[in-house]
Amino acid sequence: MKYFTIFSRLLPIGKQMRAMAMWPFVIVKRSRRAEFTDNVRQHEEIHLKQQLELWIVGFWVLYAWYYVRGLLRYHRHMDAYALNPFEREAYANSGKPGYLEHRHRFAWREYK
């Protein structure tokens, strides 16, 4: 999969964020460049695949829906983030070699 990696001073916003995927870019916080490991790279590549299969806009609409639903249910940002099915798939498989080659479409649905 072809994408561009950008090292930025401004994005991503937030102390804990290292990187974020926004098709066709993976934006990495310049100050945390050393933490952009193979696992983090694969995590972001999983998000790029998710974005493509949902035509990008669909990904962001569903991502926001799951996040808001999590906030209403758990009242904590980290819980809403961590229990989002897109994040659950990416975290569960970021350290598995070959996952992207064998991942089936809409695999995030298994993490709802």
C-alpha positions as CSV (number, residue, x, y, z in Angstrom):
1,M,0.0,0.0,0.0
2,K,1.4,3.4,-1.0
3,Y,1.2,6.2,1.5
4,F,3.4,9.2,2.6
5,T,4.9,9.6,6.0
6,I,5.2,13.1,7.3
7,F,7.1,14.2,10.4
8,S,5.3,17.2,11.9
9,R,5.8,19.6,14.7
10,L,2.1,20.5,14.9
11,L,0.3,17.2,14.4
12,P,-0.8,14.9,15.9
13,I,-2.2,17.0,18.8
14,G,-2.1,15.5,22.3
15,K,0.6,14.4,24.6
16,Q,0.1,10.7,24.2
17,M,-0.3,10.6,20.4
18,R,2.7,9.5,18.4
19,A,1.1,9.2,14.9
20,M,-2.1,9.3,13.1
21,A,-3.3,8.0,9.8
22,M,-5.2,10.3,7.4
23,W,-5.3,8.8,4.0
24,P,-2.8,9.0,2.1
25,F,-0.7,10.2,5.0
26,V,0.7,8.9,8.2
27,I,1.6,11.9,10.3
28,V,4.2,11.3,13.0
29,K,4.9,13.8,15.8
30,R,8.5,14.8,15.1
31,S,9.4,14.9,18.8
32,R,8.4,11.2,19.1
33,R,10.0,10.0,15.8
34,A,12.1,7.4,17.7
35,E,8.9,5.8,18.9
36,F,7.6,5.3,15.4
37,T,8.4,1.6,15.5
38,D,7.3,-1.2,13.2
39,N,4.4,-1.9,15.5
40,V,3.2,1.7,15.4
41,R,3.7,1.8,11.6
42,Q,1.6,-1.3,11.2
43,H,-1.1,0.1,13.6
44,E,-1.4,3.1,11.3
45,E,-1.3,1.0,8.1
46,I,-4.3,-0.9,9.5
47,H,-6.1,2.4,9.9
48,L,-5.3,3.3,6.3
49,K,-6.8,0.0,5.1
50,Q,-9.9,0.7,7.3
51,Q,-10.2,4.2,5.7
52,L,-10.0,2.8,2.2
53,E,-12.6,0.1,2.6
54,L,-15.0,2.7,4.0
55,W,-14.2,5.3,1.4
56,I,-12.4,7.5,3.9
57,V,-15.4,9.6,4.9
58,G,-17.3,6.6,6.1
59,F,-14.4,5.7,8.3
60,W,-14.4,9.1,10.0
61,V,-18.1,9.1,10.5
62,L,-18.1,5.7,12.1
63,Y,-15.0,6.4,14.1
64,A,-16.7,9.5,15.5
65,W,-19.9,7.5,16.2
66,Y,-18.1,4.8,18.2
67,Y,-16.0,7.4,20.1
68,V,-19.1,9.5,21.1
69,R,-21.0,6.4,22.0
70,G,-18.0,5.3,24.2
71,L,-17.9,8.7,25.8
72,L,-21.6,8.5,26.7
73,R,-21.2,5.0,28.0
74,Y,-17.9,5.2,29.9
75,H,-17.4,9.0,30.5
76,R,-13.7,8.8,29.9
77,H,-11.7,9.7,26.8
78,M,-9.3,6.7,27.1
79,D,-12.1,4.2,27.4
80,A,-14.0,5.6,24.5
81,Y,-10.7,5.6,22.4
82,A,-9.5,2.1,23.5
83,L,-12.9,0.4,23.0
84,N,-13.5,1.8,19.5
85,P,-13.5,-1.2,17.2
86,F,-11.1,0.5,14.7
87,E,-8.6,0.9,17.5
88,R,-9.2,-2.5,18.9
89,E,-8.4,-4.2,15.6
90,A,-5.3,-2.0,15.1
91,Y,-3.9,-2.6,18.6
92,A,-4.7,-6.4,18.5
93,N,-2.8,-6.9,15.3
94,S,-0.1,-4.3,15.2
95,G,2.5,-6.8,16.2
96,K,1.5,-9.6,14.0
97,P,3.8,-10.0,10.9
98,G,1.8,-10.6,7.7
99,Y,-1.5,-9.4,9.2
100,L,-2.1,-6.8,6.5
101,E,-1.5,-9.3,3.7
102,H,-4.1,-11.7,5.2
103,R,-6.6,-9.2,6.7
104,H,-10.0,-9.6,5.3
105,R,-12.2,-6.6,4.5
106,F,-14.1,-5.1,7.3
107,A,-12.2,-7.1,9.9
108,W,-12.8,-4.3,12.4
109,R,-16.4,-5.5,12.7
110,E,-15.1,-8.5,14.7
111,Y,-14.1,-6.1,17.4
112,K,-17.4,-4.4,18.0
